[in-house]
Amino acid sequence: MREMPPSDDPEASLRRALMEEYISDQGYSFEDLASFDDADRERLMLEAAAYAALRLSERAFGGTQS
């Protein structure tokens, strides 16, 4: 798995941190993903990206909406 390049974009850094948080909550690290087969790695990354997007939208709108 290729390393993600560093970014000066604060939102990109936060997105990555949120993705790492999700992956960690699942019991893994980004480094662990290198040993996953393609389908499992893609599934976990898609889940992590969706989690990060949700958290970023909550932040943008000042919390969850009821």
Steps between C-alpha positions, in 0.01 A plus 500: 500500500639838409551768762268800487698820438495765771267790440495865603119485486368491860181324389703228327702450818182479706344259248804273524494515882131407501565212264783381726262527797241282323757241396643495852151451645474193276821365657740583217750763387577642155812282502285188553312571179804399295440138601128506407376366169381767258128453570535521879736797479264685266197422720670630814632812324152576360349459846770723649445764230123498563561535874736794442253668263221466755714642780616790278140581404399497866783743568397724209140516619581538868401152616243241412164601367180362657 
